[in-house]
Amino acid sequence: MPTVQELEAEIAALRATTAALQQAHEEQRRQLSQTASLLRAIAEYAPMVLYAKDLEGRFTLSNRLHATLLGRTPDQVVGKLESDLLDTEVAAEIQAVMDRVLRTGTPSVSEFEIPIDDRERVFLEHIFPLGGSNGIGGVAIDVTERKRAEEAVRVFEALVHHSPDGVLVRPNTPTAPMFCNPALRRILALPPDAAAEDAAAMLADIVPGTTEFMRIDGVRVDLELTTFAIPGAAGGRGAVATQIRDVTRLHNAIRERERQDKIIRQQQAELIAEMSAQMLPIAHGVLMLPLIGTLDESRSLHVREAVLDAIVRHQARVIILDLTGLRAVDTTPAGHIIQLVEAVKMIGARTVLTGIQPAAAVALAEHGMQLDGSLMVLGTLQDAVQLTLAMARKRRR
């Protein structure tokens, strides 16, 4: 049988053990309390939605962001159902996913479109079973901006892929890949599977603007290049984009139009010149020539040759030059007219000028035109015709 001393020693040992256990328990409880406080703080201020529900679907936890998005405080959310806080259709969609998670015990990652402040926002939600507590936990992040960016990228890719213009994107970051669309490969006559680096190498020495370019198949094309910077996100390095347009057909059409315009202008000039040199015999020995349009060097030469030839051919003694339709009689046309009058005089004929406008009169006078027996000036073509007809009748008598 143990002695009193032995029992007292055993009791002292038990007391020491109990004290140590109590101290360890208190330390564990303190650590658990500290951990719980830390987790609550993290959940409270985390930049994501955090919540928990019981088996009936009522919220048992709602962090600050979750409650704020719902327009409530966390205390106002706890104890509520999804249908108490959200649109019926949206709440039913979320509840269906939670029911499946409870039934299968398998977490689920889903996207939900939830109306917040009259805007549809997209949340990526991870819903999972809480295990022993027989409840549901959820973590969600707002991916609205990301979804919009993804949609913008899809639209951009579709537009670029189907664009008739070539597009080359060269990132400013060496490790980022280059990009070119099918149109650029077609414009440069590259194979459909050619790398964007091949297109970039072909365009490396070409400056923005319009240039003639030799393709790898030997065909020359006219290209119009436009280069612009694509800023990077949050001030990043971004990229340089080049738009390449094949303007060969346009330039060919312009050149053809210019050629046709030149032909038309030449034909018009020839027609005017021909019409300008049409001699009209109005009586025996009398010719009349109306001058219209402009009188440049080549045309004046043509008119002078035609006038002299007609005078000789018709044995004319008088030529009426009507200047009514002649435009811009300045120093140069005035000189041509005086030369024509002198040439007519040289072959023994007289010139009658009519339709001289004030500006033409000044130009002719400044150029030294002198009136003599070989030159007459009358106001109108009618006056000239009447006078020359009278002169012709007088000669016949």
Buried (B, 14 or more C-beta within 10 A) or exposed (E): EEEEEEEEEEEEEEEEEEEEEEEEEEEEEEEEEEEEEEEEEEBEEBEBBBBBBBEEBBBBBBBBBBBBBBEBEBEBBBEBBBBEBBEEEBBEBBBEBBEBBBEEEEEBEBEBEBEBEEEEBBBBBBBBBBEEEEBBBBBBBBBBEEBEEEEEEEEEEEEBEEBEBBBBBBBEEEEEEBBBBBBBBEBBBBEEEBBBEBBBEBBEEBEEEEBEBEBEEEEEBBBBBEBEEEEEEEEEEBBEBBBBBBBBEEBEEEEEEEEEEEEEEEEEBEEBBEEBBEBEEBBBBBBBBBBBBBBEEEBBBBBBEBBBEBBEEBEBBBBBBBBBEBEEBEEBBBBBBBBBBBBBBEEEBBBBBBBBEEEBBBBBEEBEBEEEEBBBBBEEBEEBBEBBBEBBEEEEE
